[in-house]
Amino acid sequence: MFSKDTYIRRRKELGKLVGNGLIIIFGNNESPCNYPANAYYPFRQDSSFLYYFGQKRDGLVGVIDADTGKEWFIGDDIDIEDIVWYGSVDTIADMAAQVGVEQTAPMAQLKTLCDQAVKHGQKVHFLPPYRHDTKIQIMDLLGIHPSKQKEAASMELILSVVKMRSVKEEQEIEELERASLIGYKMHTTAMELTRPGVTEKYIGGQVNGIAYSYGAMPSFATIFTQHGEILHGNPSMAELEDGRLALCDCGAETINHYCSDHTRTYPVNGRFTQKQMEIYSIVEACHDYVLEVARPGVKYMDVHLAVCRLMTDRLKELGLMQGDTDAAVEAGAHALFLPHGLGHMMGMDVHDMEGLDQRYVGFDAETQPRLDQFGTNALRMGRRLEKGFVVTDEPGIYFIPDLIDDWRSRGLHKDFLCYDKIELYKDFGGIRIEDDVLITDDGCRFIGNELIPYKPKEMEDFMANAI
């Protein structure tokens, strides 16, 4: 946790931004895995609850009366039987005091607070729920059916939370740096272990173990695969093969729940072929180009499109694309190779605040997501950058056989795509390079004091020395 004053300040600012009404921030409950007493581990608290109320225990709710400034920390103390199994824990009153909340109440009293608010004409603000037990609780408290709760969620609260959590405080940046350091250890471990004959599952398991061993956890399900063309390819029992590329996309979440997210792609045998190097150099150039153009005031949508134009120019040099670059990108022809966006917000969630709806997190009234075009519709971040934003920079080039066949059969973008040449790459796989970028006063920089090797010679030398 951060200091008590941090949470007091954040809640006070949230109340001012929302303006009026009763704000309810739901924490998470334990989630059973395969039977009630066997919950998913480790327990993960809701990020917005962590941001404003700091505590990690299950079964908690925070309440702020924006009209009066009163606050409540709500939850039930555990009983002696729980203590026998899990040990003694802080009381609800202790936890409330640690984050500067004066009033506490058992969970049963939350219904009374909601009823009183409704009776006096106060709006009850809540964020879009994503867990079914929370949806049932909201239905019990406010009578709103789960199917209607996303629409009933408070827009004032959503926009206020997004405004506050988007700009990272210095102490948050320090936590993100810690997450990046663990991510460095995860990725370099994967590089050291990668060689023909080792299974994807083995390396994925070792990578996850690094995160847990540093008091953290993986920030998302680790991707380690020889099929880099599968964007979210989880590790399989397949053995790594000589001549293939391995793609590792993983990150750590610190004990204070701040995340890293990096991707590296490298040859299983430690040496790039000429064909692999040609494609890799394009992705590398696109990755590095972000550092030149991303700065406060620039729309990340424009950074994304600038990278797409650079990629198209370079693919034309290899004979994989043709025609006018601007027209090709405008038409979305490049999305055959890059069917996702350049990046997303980073913070306490690896896709930061995505549960609040990407239209409000990555976009705003000025910039709206383009949902009518394949590829661009997967861009999660498009609005103007501000100092303190942390975003991912993750260009990639993928040769997806089914997608190539589908587009070719329909004659899509045949004026821009050189299908005969593309056919020769259908067994290539995919390449992605990803780092986390902090927007600074007049530009940007990578998060992390130790950058995971990504220059081809650096990676080849690192892997050679690891054998």
N, C-alpha and C positions, 0 to 999 in steps of 0.2 A: 504493500500500500504506500501511497504518498502521504504527505503530512495531513493532519486534520484540517488545517486551514485551506488546503487545496480543495477538499470536498465541500467545505462551507462556502467558499468563493464560487465554486461551480454551480452549486444549487441556487445560490442567491442570484447569479446571472441568469440561470435558466428561468427562474420565477419572473424576472424582469422581462425577458424576451417573450415568454408566453403571455404575460400580462395579467391574466385573470383565470379563475377556475381552480379546480383540484387536479393536480398532476399526480398520476400514479405510475411508478416505474417498477415493473415486475421483475424480480429475480427468477432464476430457474429453479426447478425441482430436480431431484434425482430422476434419471431416466432408465427404466429397466432394460436390460439387454435381452436375456432369454427367459428370465423369471424374476419375480418382484425383488428378491433380496440380492440379485446379481446385477448391479447397475453398471452402466458404462463408466469406465474409469480412464483418466481422472475426471472428476466432476468439473464442468465448465459453467461458470456463472455468465449470465447475460452481460454483454459488454456495456450497454448503457447503464445498467445498475452498477457495474464496477466503476464507471466513469463518475457517477454522482454520489454513490454510497459506499464504494470501496470494498465491501465485505464479500467473501467468497463462499460462505455457507449456503446450503440449499434452503428453500422454503422461506424466503425473505421478500418483503415488498417495501419500497420507499414511497412516502407521500409528501407532497409539498403543496401547501395552500398558497397560491400565487396572490391572493387578495390580502391575506393577513400575514404571510411570511412564516406561519407555523409549519413545522415539519414533524413527521412521525416515522419511526423505524419499527416495522411490523414483522412479527414472527413469533413462533412458539419455542420456548426453551425445551431442550431435550430432557427426557426422563432418565431415571436410574438404569433402566434396562438398556437404553442406548449407550449410556456411559460405560456399562459393563463390556459392551462389544467394541465401542469406538473410542473410549477414553473421555476424559472431561474436556469440555470446550467452554469458550466464553459465553456468558449469558447474553440475551438480547440487549439488556441494559448496558453491558460492557461494550458490545459491538457498536451500539448507538453512540456511546460516549467517545469511542475511538475515532469516529468520523464527524463528531460535533452535532449530533441530533439529540435534542433534549427530551423529546417525548417518545415513549415506546408503547406498544399495545400488542396483545395477542392477535393472531390472524383473524379470529372471529369478529374482531372489532372493525375490520376493514369494511365490512358490509354496512355497519352503522355510519362510518364516515361517508361512504358513497350515498347512502340514503339521505343523510343530512344535506349533502351538497346538492342533490337533485331537488330536495324539498325547498331549498333556498334559491333555486334557480341558477346554481353554479354549473358551468360546464365541467364535465369530468374528462380529462385528457389522458389518453393512453396511446402507446406506440403500436404499430401493427404486430400482433402476436404471431409467432411462428411455431409454437409448441401447442399440442392439442390440450394438455392439461391447463395451460394458461387460458386458452380459448374457452374452456369449460368454466374456469374461474370467472372470467369476464362475463359470461352469460349469467352465472349465478349472481354476480354483483350488480349488473346493469341491465340484464334482460335482453342483451343483444345476441342474436344467434351467431354462431361461429362463421357461417357463410357470409354474414354482413359486417364482420368486424374489421376487415381490411379497409372497407369504405368508411366505416365509422371512426377509424383512428384519427387522432387530432392532427390536422395539417399544421397548426401553430406549433405543436410540440415536435413534430417531425422536422420542420424547418429550423427550429431553434436548436435541436440536438445536432443536426447536420452542420449548422453554422459553428457551433462550439467545437465539435469533435474533428472537423476538417482541418483546422489550424492547430498544429501540434505545439504544445508547450515545450520549453527546453528540457524539462525532466522527462517528457515523453520521448523526445528525440534521443536522449541518453538511453532509454529503455530499448528503442528501436536499434540503436547501435549495438546493444548487448545481444539482441535477437540476431543481428547480422553476424556477430562474431560466432555464435553457435552455428548459424547457417554455414559459415565458412568451414567450420570443423566437419559439418555433415557432408558438404560437397567434396572437400578434399579427401575425406575418408572414402567416399564413393569412387573418386578417381584412383585412389591407391589400390582399391580392391578390384577394379574393372580389368578383366582379362578373359580370353576365351575359356569356356568351360565352367565359369562361375554362373550360378543362376541369378536371374533378376530378383527373385524373392530374397536371396541371401543378402544382396547388397541393400535392397530396400529395408530389410530388417536391421542391418547394421546402422544404416543412416538414422532410422527412427530411434535406435538405442542411444545414439549420441545426444539427441534432443532430450530424452528422458534423463540421461545421466547428468545433465547440467541443471537439473531441477526444473526443466522446461517440458514441453511436449511438442510434437510436430504441429505446425500451424495449419496444416491441411493434410489430406491423405497423400502420402509421398508417391510421386510418379517416377518410376525408373523402368525404362523400356527400350528395346531395340526398334520398336515400331514408333518412332517419333512422329510419324504422320497421324497417329491416334493422339489427339490433343490431351486427353486425360487417360493415358495408358498406365494403369496400375501394374506393379510387378507381378510377373507370372513365374511359373516354375521352369520356363524356357532357359536353356543355357546360352550364354553369350557366345556369339559366333565371330570368328576371325573375318575382318573385312566389313563388318557392320558398324553402324554408329549407335552409341548409347545416349539417351536423353535422360537427364536427371533434373526434375523439378521438385524442389522441396524447400522447407523453411522451418524455423523454430518459433515457438511462442514462449516468451520468458515467464518466469514465475509470477510476474506482475501483468502478464497477459498482453504483451506487445509482440508483434509478429515480424518475421522476415519472409521473403519469397524470392528465391533465385532459381535460375535454370542454366544448366550448362549442357553442351552436347559435344561428345568427343569420340574418337574411334576406339572400338573395343581393343584393338591390338596396339593402340598407342601412336599410330601413325596415320595421318590423313592421306587418302588417295588424291590424285589431281582433281578428279571429278568432285569429291567431297569438299576439297579446299575451295574450289570455284564457288560453290553454293555458300559455304561457310563464310567466305570473305564478304559476300553481299549482306548476310545477316549481321555480321560484325560491323560493317560500315553503317548500317541502319541503326544498330544499337548505339554506336558512338555519336551518331548525328544528333541524337536527342540532347546530348549535353551542349550542343551548339545552339539549339533553337528554343529549348524550354526555359522560360523565365516568367516572372510575375507579369500578368496582363495578357499573356499569350493563351489562346484557347488550345486545350490539349487535343481537340478535334483537328485543329490546324497542324499540330505537331504530327499527329497520326497520318494525316494526308500527305504531309511533306515526306515522311518516311516511306509511304506507299509510292510516291513518285520516284524517289531515289531507288527503291527496290525495282520498280518497273524499268527504269533506265538501265539498271545493271542486268536485269533478266533479258532485256533486248540485246545487250552485248553478247550474251550466250546463245542467242537465237531462240529463246523460249517465248519471247513476246515480240510484238512488232507494232508499228503504227504510232500515232500521236500519244505521248505519255499522258498529258492532261486528260485527253478524251478517254483513254483506257481506264484511268483511275476514276474519273467521273462516272463511267459506265459500271465500274465494279469488277472489271476483268481481272485485276490483280488478286481478288479474293479467292481465286482458284488456288493460289499459293499461300495467302494469308487470310484465312477465314475467321479471324478474330481481331479484336482491337489492340491497340498498342499497349494499353495498360489500364489499371484501376487504382482507386485510392487504397492506401495502406494505413494500418494503425492497430487497434485492438482486435480487429477482424482482418483476416488476410485479404478479403474483399470488404474493405472497411464500410460498415453501416449498410451493407447491401440489403439487409432485412428491412430497411426503412424505405425501400424502393429506389432502384437505380436512377429513376427520372429526377429524383430530388437530391441524390448524393453526387452523381457524376455529371448532372446537367442542371439547368435552371431555366428561368424565363427567356433568357437570351439564346441559349443553346439547348435544343431538344434532340433526343436520340433519333437517328434516321432508321426507322424500323422497316422501311420498304426495300432495303437493299441487302442482299446476302453479304456477310462479312462485316460491313459497317454496322449492321444491326446488333453485332456482338460487342461493339465498343462500349465499355463501361464508364469511361471518363472522357468528357468532351468540353467541360466548362473552362472559363478562364482560370489560370493558375494564380495562386496567391502565395506570398511568403509563408512558409510553415506547412504547406501541403506536402504530403509524401505520396508519390505515385510510382507504379511500376513501369519499367521500360523493357518491353518484351516482344520485339519483333521476331518473326519466324518465317521460314519457307518450308512448306510441306507438299509432298507429292502423294495425294490420297487417291489410290486407284479407282475406287468406286465413284468419287466425285469427278475425276477426269473423264471416266466413261460416261457418266450422266450428262455432263456438260457437252461432251463431244457429240453424243447421240442427239442432243437437242440443238446443236449448232450454236451454242451460246458463245458470244464474243469471239467468233471465228476471225473477225478482222484484227483482233489483238493477240490471240493465243495461237502459238505454232504447235498444233496438236501432234504432228508427226514427230517433232523433236521431243515434245513432252512425253510421248510414249516411251522413250528411251530411259526415262527417269522413274517409271512406275514402281520399281523395286528399290528406290533410293531411301525412302523413309522420310524423316523430317529433322529440321534444325531449329532450335530456339535458344536465344541468349536473353537472360533476364536479370535485372538488378533493380534495387529500390532507390528512388531519386528524391532528394529533398530540395524543394524550391527555396532559394535563398534571396537575399536582397536584390540581386541583379542577374541571377542566373540559376544554376542548380548544381548539385553535386551528388555523387553516389553515397548512400548510407553505408557505413562500414569502414573501419580503419584498415582492415585487411581484405582486399578485393580478391575474390575467388579467381584463380587463373582462367582467362578466357581467350587470350591471344593464342593463336595456333602453336607457335613455338614454345610459349610458356607451358601450355598444356602437355605438349609432347615431351618436353624436358621433365616436367613434374611426374608424368606417368612413367617415364624411363627410369627415373631415380627411385620410384616407389617399388619397382620390381626387385 
